[in-house]
Amino acid sequence: MAGQKMLKFTAVDREMPEKRPPNLRKQDFGEIYAEFATAKAAEQASRCSQCGVPYCQSHCPLHNNIPDWLRLTAEGRLEEAYEISQATNTFPEICGRICPQDRLCEGNCVIEQSGHGTVTIGSVEKYVTDTAFEEGWVKPIRPSAERSESVGIIGAGPGGLAAADMLRRQGVQVTVYDRYDRGGGLLTYGIPGFKLEKDVVMKRMAQLEDGGVQFVLNCNVGEDLSFDAIRGKHDAVLIATGVYKTRDLPDSDAEGIVNAIDFLTVSNRHGFGDVVPEFESGELNAAGKRVVVIGGGDTAMDCVRTSIRQGAESVKCLYRRDRANMPGSQREVQNAEEEGVEFVWLAAPDGFEGGPVSGVKVQKMRLGAPDATGRQAPEVIEGADYVEPADLVIKALGFSPEDLPTLWGTEGLEVTRWGTVKAEFGTGATSLEGVYAAGDIVRGASLVVWAIRDGRDTATAILDYLNEAAAVAAE
């Protein structure tokens, strides 16, 4: 009987939740997709072919049991669907919104490969978890027994919060230290509200606090509190700082040339209702300006779409390769184009004019022979240079790790040649006893879903470490 509710991909077409019209959605920072109705979510879930070897699951970093909770959704068993989803994913309501499903689960859907259009996995995941919050199925964290051991987590981003959730559920005392005045890391200050409304993040923060996780905010480790002091206070420490150091361009320090993370953070602070001098002065505000964003990743997409919403006169995105070779989500590119962003492909910056900035010197490129990774390397087309007028230039070139051993005055914390913390694969154990690392500070700038995976894996390793230490102490 249950099987009759599935395998409907031949009769039911793929359908995403309805998008708000571009002329309306670019006037605010609300999420652009409407909510699925119950019947529509069940209908779309019923398109799943229930594969014997589900590629959607194997290509999800968390290995979510996607076919199982799709079937439960199709059968109207939403609370059970949420329980299955939550079992492997600490924040399914966040992943449902911001994961690049077109590159992960949906991009590897078997029925997509057969020409029927992928199951809308992300939208159903979001619907199930939002329903769970509304219905009260998201239970408070109440450990069955408290433990005396404590863990200090440096960084309140997705990796640190995922680890905090898992450790706290096992009764461990958890304190999270973060440099910002709100928890969430890039979920709060790096990702715009039109992709992830902030009340969604704040609900999870409230759940963690209610469950006993302590937060020490506005805390710059190495300045306000030493790393050694944190180590001395806790039985284990997890470094989950992420990577925030912006990759730079030469001679790009003129007024009007800004870093993507600064631009996005100020915009999100303004969205919270904070008074932000850099926004009020226009320094980090695109209103009325000709904006040029340099880069082709998801951060660049966040910047161009934020600029549109702030009322920019024009917004252009320069990327040195073509559309097919850009690292950002194609879905995001389409959304940006609908909202009025112009993409300038095969274009690389070669300097700037003015101070304040008045233009970007642009070199036109072509794709040559593949490089070591197999991607075609861009080559300069001689004599095709021109100047792109600009009043605000946003550098969205990716992020690299800060020099933590120097910042924290810590000896013995080994890093790789890229500056990331050297950590054991699978456990996150570093060169320092009882110190672990997870997320972007280990793997480099990556996806939120990978940070969640790393945080969960490392929390398991920390629990093993604490249990071994308790066993030795008891002998």
C-alpha positions as CSV (number, residue, x, y, z in Angstrom):
1,M,0.0,0.0,0.0
2,A,2.8,2.4,1.0
3,G,4.6,1.8,-2.3
4,Q,1.6,3.1,-4.2
5,K,2.3,6.5,-2.9
6,M,5.7,6.6,-4.4
7,L,7.3,6.2,-7.9
8,K,5.1,8.9,-9.4
9,F,7.8,10.7,-11.3
10,T,6.4,9.5,-14.6
11,A,3.0,11.1,-14.0
12,V,3.9,14.1,-11.8
13,D,6.3,16.8,-13.0
14,R,9.1,18.4,-10.9
15,E,7.8,21.5,-9.3
16,M,9.6,24.0,-7.0
17,P,7.8,26.2,-4.5
18,E,6.6,29.3,-6.3
19,K,9.1,32.1,-6.4
20,R,8.1,35.6,-5.6
21,P,8.3,37.9,-8.7
22,P,11.7,39.6,-9.0
23,N,10.3,43.1,-8.9
24,L,8.8,42.3,-5.5
25,R,11.5,40.2,-3.9
26,K,14.3,42.6,-4.7
27,Q,12.6,45.2,-2.5
28,D,13.3,43.3,0.7
29,F,15.5,40.6,2.3
30,G,12.7,38.0,2.8
31,E,13.2,34.5,1.4
32,I,12.3,34.3,-2.3
33,Y,10.4,31.0,-2.2
34,A,6.9,30.6,-1.0
35,E,6.1,27.7,1.4
36,F,5.0,24.3,0.1
37,A,1.4,23.4,1.0
38,T,1.1,20.0,2.7
39,A,-0.5,18.4,-0.4
40,K,2.2,19.8,-2.7
41,A,5.0,18.7,-0.5
42,A,3.5,15.2,-0.4
43,E,3.0,15.2,-4.1
44,Q,6.6,16.2,-4.9
45,A,8.0,13.7,-2.3
46,S,5.9,11.0,-4.0
47,R,8.1,11.4,-7.2
48,C,11.0,9.6,-5.4
49,S,11.8,6.3,-7.1
50,Q,13.0,4.7,-3.8
51,C,16.3,3.6,-5.3
52,G,18.0,0.5,-4.0
53,V,21.2,2.5,-4.0
54,P,20.2,6.1,-3.4
55,Y,22.7,8.4,-5.0
56,C,21.1,11.4,-3.3
57,Q,22.0,10.0,0.0
58,S,25.6,8.9,-0.9
59,H,26.3,12.4,-2.4
60,C,25.0,14.2,0.7
61,P,28.0,15.0,3.1
62,L,25.7,14.0,6.0
63,H,24.4,10.9,4.2
64,N,20.9,11.9,5.1
65,N,18.3,9.2,4.8
66,I,16.5,11.1,2.1
67,P,14.4,8.3,0.5
68,D,13.0,7.4,3.9
69,W,11.8,10.8,4.9
70,L,10.5,11.5,1.4
71,R,8.4,8.4,1.7
72,L,7.1,9.4,5.1
73,T,6.3,12.9,3.8
74,A,4.3,11.4,0.9
75,E,2.4,9.2,3.4
76,G,1.6,12.3,5.6
77,R,3.8,11.1,8.4
78,L,5.6,14.4,8.9
79,E,6.6,14.0,12.5
80,E,8.4,10.7,11.7
81,A,9.9,12.3,8.6
82,Y,11.3,15.1,10.8
83,E,12.8,12.5,13.3
84,I,14.5,10.7,10.4
85,S,15.8,13.9,9.0
86,Q,17.1,15.2,12.4
87,A,18.8,11.9,13.2
88,T,21.6,12.7,10.7
89,N,21.4,16.5,10.3
90,T,21.6,18.9,13.2
91,F,20.1,21.8,11.2
92,P,17.9,20.4,8.4
93,E,15.9,23.7,8.2
94,I,19.1,25.5,7.3
95,C,20.4,22.9,4.9
96,G,17.1,22.8,3.1
97,R,17.5,26.5,2.5
98,I,21.1,27.1,1.6
99,C,22.7,23.8,0.5
100,P,23.5,23.8,-3.2
101,Q,21.2,20.8,-3.9
102,D,21.8,21.1,-7.6
103,R,25.5,20.1,-6.9
104,L,24.7,17.5,-4.2
105,C,21.6,15.4,-3.6
106,E,19.3,16.7,-6.3
107,G,22.2,16.8,-8.8
108,N,22.7,13.1,-8.4
109,C,19.0,12.1,-8.3
110,V,18.4,8.9,-10.4
111,I,15.2,10.2,-12.0
112,E,17.0,13.4,-13.0
113,Q,19.5,11.2,-14.9
114,S,16.6,9.5,-16.7
115,G,15.2,12.8,-17.8
116,H,12.2,13.2,-15.5
117,G,13.5,16.1,-13.4
118,T,14.9,15.7,-9.9
119,V,12.9,15.4,-6.7
120,T,12.8,18.8,-5.0
121,I,14.6,17.4,-2.0
122,G,15.7,20.7,-0.4
123,S,12.3,22.3,-0.5
124,V,10.7,19.2,1.1
125,E,13.4,19.2,3.8
126,K,12.7,22.8,4.6
127,Y,8.9,22.2,4.7
128,V,9.2,19.2,7.0
129,T,11.4,21.0,9.5
130,D,9.5,24.3,9.4
131,T,6.4,22.2,10.1
132,A,8.2,20.5,13.0
133,F,8.9,23.8,14.6
134,E,5.3,25.0,14.2
135,E,3.9,21.8,15.6
136,G,6.3,21.6,18.6
137,W,8.0,18.5,17.4
138,V,11.5,20.0,17.8
139,K,12.1,19.0,21.4
140,P,14.3,20.9,23.9
141,I,17.7,19.4,24.6
142,R,17.4,17.5,28.0
143,P,20.3,15.1,28.6
144,S,19.2,11.9,30.5
145,A,22.3,12.4,32.8
146,E,24.7,15.3,33.3
147,R,28.5,14.8,33.0
148,S,31.1,16.7,34.9
149,E,33.4,17.1,31.9
150,S,33.4,20.4,30.0
151,V,34.3,21.2,26.4
152,G,35.2,24.7,25.1
153,I,34.3,25.4,21.5
154,I,35.9,28.4,19.7
155,G,33.5,29.6,17.0
156,A,29.7,29.7,17.0
157,G,29.3,28.8,13.3
158,P,27.7,25.7,11.9
159,G,30.5,23.3,12.8
160,G,30.9,24.5,16.3
161,L,27.1,24.6,16.9
162,A,26.6,21.1,15.5
163,A,29.3,19.8,17.9
164,A,27.8,21.7,20.8
165,D,24.4,20.2,20.1
166,M,25.7,16.6,20.0
167,L,27.9,17.0,23.1
168,R,25.2,18.7,25.1
169,R,22.7,15.9,24.3
170,Q,25.2,13.5,26.0
171,G,25.3,15.6,29.1
172,V,28.7,17.3,28.5
173,Q,29.0,20.9,29.8
174,V,29.6,23.1,26.7
175,T,30.8,26.7,26.5
176,V,31.0,28.3,23.0
177,Y,33.3,31.4,22.5
178,D,32.7,33.7,19.5
179,R,34.0,37.0,18.4
180,Y,30.6,38.3,17.3
181,D,27.7,39.6,19.4
182,R,25.3,36.9,18.2
183,G,25.9,33.3,17.6
184,G,25.6,31.6,14.2
185,G,28.8,32.7,12.5
186,L,28.3,33.0,8.8
187,L,24.7,31.7,9.1
188,T,24.0,35.0,11.0
189,Y,26.3,37.5,9.5
190,G,27.6,36.0,6.2
191,I,24.5,34.7,4.4
192,P,21.8,37.2,3.4
193,G,18.2,37.0,4.7
194,F,16.8,36.2,1.2
195,K,18.5,32.9,1.4
196,L,18.3,32.3,5.2
197,E,16.0,34.5,7.3
198,K,17.6,35.2,10.6
199,D,14.8,34.1,12.8
200,V,15.5,30.5,11.6
201,V,19.0,30.7,13.0
202,M,17.9,32.4,16.2
203,K,15.4,29.6,16.9
204,R,18.3,27.1,16.9
205,M,20.4,29.4,19.0
206,A,17.6,29.7,21.5
207,Q,17.2,25.9,21.6
208,L,20.9,25.4,22.3
209,E,20.9,28.0,25.1
210,D,17.7,26.5,26.6
211,G,19.5,23.2,26.5
212,G,22.3,24.4,28.6
213,V,25.0,25.5,26.1
214,Q,26.8,28.6,27.5
215,F,27.8,31.3,25.0
216,V,30.6,33.8,25.6
217,L,30.1,36.4,22.9
218,N,32.1,39.5,21.9
219,C,35.1,37.4,22.8
220,N,38.3,37.6,20.6
221,V,40.5,34.7,21.5
222,G,44.0,35.9,21.9
223,E,42.9,39.4,22.9
224,D,40.0,39.1,25.4
225,L,40.8,35.6,26.5
226,S,43.9,33.5,25.8
227,F,43.8,30.1,24.1
228,D,45.7,28.7,27.0
229,A,43.1,30.0,29.5
230,I,40.4,28.2,27.5
231,R,42.4,25.0,27.5
232,G,43.0,25.2,31.2
233,K,39.3,25.6,31.9
234,H,38.0,22.7,29.8
235,D,38.7,19.0,29.5
236,A,38.8,19.3,25.7
237,V,38.7,22.2,23.2
238,L,37.3,22.3,19.7
239,I,38.6,24.9,17.2
240,A,35.8,25.8,14.8
241,T,36.6,29.4,13.8
242,G,36.0,29.1,10.1
243,V,38.1,31.1,7.6
244,Y,37.5,34.8,7.5
245,K,40.7,36.2,6.0
246,T,39.7,37.6,2.5
247,R,41.9,36.8,-0.4
248,D,43.1,40.1,-1.8
249,L,44.0,41.8,-5.0
250,P,47.1,44.0,-5.5
251,D,46.6,47.8,-5.1
252,S,43.0,47.4,-3.9
253,D,43.0,49.5,-0.8
254,A,41.4,52.7,-2.3
255,E,38.2,54.1,-0.8
256,G,35.2,52.3,-2.3
257,I,37.0,48.9,-2.6
258,V,35.7,46.6,0.1
259,N,35.8,43.0,1.2
260,A,32.7,40.8,0.7
261,I,32.5,39.6,4.3
262,D,32.5,43.2,5.6
263,F,29.8,44.2,3.1
264,L,27.6,41.2,4.0
265,T,28.1,41.5,7.8
266,V,27.1,45.2,7.8
267,S,24.0,44.4,5.7
268,N,22.9,41.7,8.0
269,R,23.5,43.8,11.1
270,H,21.4,46.5,9.5
271,G,18.7,43.9,8.9
272,F,18.7,43.1,12.7
273,G,18.0,46.7,13.3
274,D,21.5,47.5,14.7
275,V,22.9,51.0,14.2
276,V,25.8,50.5,11.8
277,P,27.9,53.6,11.1
278,E,29.5,52.1,8.0
279,F,26.1,51.5,6.5
280,E,24.7,54.9,7.5
281,S,27.7,56.7,6.0
282,G,27.4,54.9,2.7
283,E,30.8,53.2,3.0
284,L,29.3,49.7,3.0
285,N,26.0,50.6,1.4
286,A,25.3,50.1,-2.3
287,A,22.4,52.5,-2.6
288,G,22.6,54.6,-5.7
289,K,26.0,53.3,-6.7
290,R,27.4,51.5,-9.7
291,V,28.5,48.2,-8.1
292,V,31.1,45.8,-9.5
293,V,31.5,42.5,-7.7
294,I,34.7,40.5,-8.5
295,G,34.3,36.7,-8.1
296,G,32.2,33.8,-9.2
297,G,31.4,31.8,-6.0
298,D,28.3,31.8,-3.8
299,T,29.7,34.7,-1.8
300,A,29.8,36.8,-5.0
301,M,26.2,35.8,-5.6
302,D,25.2,37.0,-2.1
303,C,26.9,40.3,-2.7
304,V,25.3,41.1,-6.1
305,R,21.9,40.2,-4.9
306,T,22.3,42.2,-1.7
307,S,23.5,45.2,-3.7
308,I,20.3,45.0,-5.8
309,R,18.2,45.0,-2.7
310,Q,20.1,48.0,-1.3
311,G,19.1,50.1,-4.3
312,A,22.2,50.1,-6.4
313,E,22.1,52.0,-9.7
314,S,23.6,49.0,-11.5
315,V,25.3,45.7,-10.5
316,K,27.8,43.8,-12.5
317,C,29.7,40.6,-11.6
318,L,33.1,40.0,-13.2
319,Y,34.3,36.4,-13.4
320,R,37.5,35.3,-15.2
321,R,35.9,32.0,-16.6
322,D,32.6,31.4,-18.3
323,R,29.2,30.5,-16.9
324,A,29.8,26.7,-17.2
325,N,33.0,26.9,-15.2
326,M,31.9,29.2,-12.3
327,P,32.0,27.6,-8.8
328,G,28.8,29.2,-7.6
329,S,25.3,27.6,-7.8
330,Q,23.7,28.0,-11.2
331,R,20.4,28.4,-9.4
332,E,21.8,31.5,-7.7
333,V,23.0,32.9,-11.0
334,Q,19.6,32.5,-12.5
335,N,18.0,34.2,-9.4
336,A,20.5,37.1,-9.7
337,E,19.9,37.6,-13.4
338,E,16.1,37.7,-12.8
339,E,16.7,40.4,-10.3
340,G,18.7,42.6,-12.7
341,V,22.4,41.6,-12.1
342,E,24.6,41.6,-15.3
343,F,27.3,39.0,-15.5
344,V,30.5,39.8,-17.4
345,W,32.0,36.5,-18.2
346,L,35.7,35.9,-19.1
347,A,36.7,39.2,-17.4
348,A,39.5,39.7,-14.8
349,P,40.5,42.8,-12.9
350,D,43.8,44.4,-13.7
351,G,43.8,47.4,-11.4
352,F,41.6,50.2,-10.4
353,E,41.1,53.9,-11.3
354,G,40.5,56.7,-8.9
355,G,40.6,57.2,-5.2
356,P,37.7,57.0,-4.3
357,V,37.4,54.3,-6.9
358,S,35.8,55.3,-10.2
359,G,36.5,52.2,-12.3
360,V,37.9,48.7,-12.6
361,K,40.5,48.0,-15.3
362,V,39.3,44.8,-16.9
363,Q,41.2,42.3,-19.0
364,K,39.2,40.1,-21.3
365,M,40.0,36.5,-21.2
366,R,39.6,33.2,-23.1
367,L,39.8,29.7,-21.9
368,G,42.9,27.8,-22.9
369,A,44.3,24.4,-22.0
370,P,43.1,22.6,-18.9
371,D,45.1,23.2,-15.7
372,A,46.2,20.5,-13.2
373,T,42.6,20.2,-11.9
374,G,41.2,19.6,-15.4
375,R,39.6,23.1,-15.6
376,Q,40.4,25.2,-18.6
377,A,42.9,27.9,-17.6
378,P,41.9,31.5,-18.5
379,E,44.3,33.4,-20.7
380,V,44.5,37.1,-21.4
381,I,43.3,38.4,-24.8
382,E,45.9,41.1,-25.6
383,G,44.6,44.5,-26.6
384,A,41.0,43.9,-25.3
385,D,41.3,45.8,-22.0
386,Y,38.7,48.3,-21.0
387,V,37.5,50.2,-17.9
388,E,34.3,49.3,-16.1
389,P,32.9,52.3,-14.3
390,A,32.3,51.7,-10.6
391,D,31.5,53.6,-7.4
392,L,31.7,50.5,-5.1
393,V,33.9,47.4,-5.8
394,I,33.3,44.3,-3.7
395,K,36.1,41.7,-3.6
396,A,34.5,38.2,-3.3
397,L,37.6,36.1,-4.1
398,G,37.2,33.5,-1.4
399,F,38.7,33.1,2.1
400,S,41.8,31.8,3.6
401,P,42.6,30.9,7.3
402,E,44.0,33.4,9.8
403,D,47.3,32.6,11.4
404,L,45.9,31.1,14.6
405,P,49.2,30.1,16.2
406,T,50.4,33.7,16.0
407,L,47.1,35.3,16.8
408,W,46.7,33.1,19.9
409,G,50.4,33.0,20.9
410,T,50.1,29.2,20.9
411,E,53.1,26.9,20.5
412,G,52.7,23.4,19.1
413,L,49.5,23.9,17.2
414,E,50.5,22.5,13.8
415,V,49.1,24.0,10.6
416,T,49.3,22.9,6.9
417,R,51.2,24.8,4.2
418,W,47.8,26.5,3.4
419,G,47.5,27.7,7.0
420,T,44.6,25.5,7.9
421,V,44.9,23.6,11.2
422,K,46.4,20.1,10.8
423,A,43.9,17.6,12.1
424,E,43.4,13.9,11.9
425,F,41.0,12.7,9.3
426,G,37.7,11.6,10.8
427,T,38.4,12.6,14.4
428,G,39.7,16.2,14.1
429,A,42.4,15.6,16.6
430,T,45.2,18.2,16.4
431,S,48.8,18.1,17.5
432,L,47.8,19.3,20.9
433,E,46.5,16.9,23.5
434,G,42.7,17.3,24.0
435,V,42.4,19.9,21.2
436,Y,40.3,19.2,18.1
437,A,39.4,21.2,15.0
438,A,36.5,21.0,12.6
439,G,35.0,22.8,9.6
440,D,36.6,25.3,7.3
441,I,39.6,25.9,9.6
442,V,40.6,22.3,8.7
443,R,39.3,21.8,5.1
444,G,39.4,25.4,3.9
445,A,36.5,27.5,2.7
446,S,33.7,25.0,2.0
447,L,29.9,24.4,2.4
448,V,27.8,24.7,5.6
449,V,26.8,21.1,5.2
450,W,30.4,19.9,5.4
451,A,31.0,22.0,8.5
452,I,28.0,20.3,10.1
453,R,29.3,16.9,9.1
454,D,32.8,17.8,10.6
455,G,31.3,19.1,13.8
456,R,29.2,16.0,14.3
457,D,32.2,13.7,13.6
458,T,34.5,15.6,15.9
459,A,31.9,15.6,18.7
460,T,31.9,11.8,18.5
461,A,35.7,11.8,18.7
462,I,35.7,14.1,21.7
463,L,33.1,11.9,23.5
464,D,35.4,8.9,22.9
465,Y,38.3,11.0,24.3
466,L,36.4,12.0,27.4
467,N,35.2,8.4,28.0
468,E,38.7,7.0,27.7
469,A,40.0,9.7,30.2
470,A,37.1,8.8,32.6
471,A,37.9,5.1,32.3
472,V,41.6,5.7,33.1
473,A,40.7,7.9,36.1
474,A,38.4,5.2,37.4
475,E,41.1,2.5,37.4
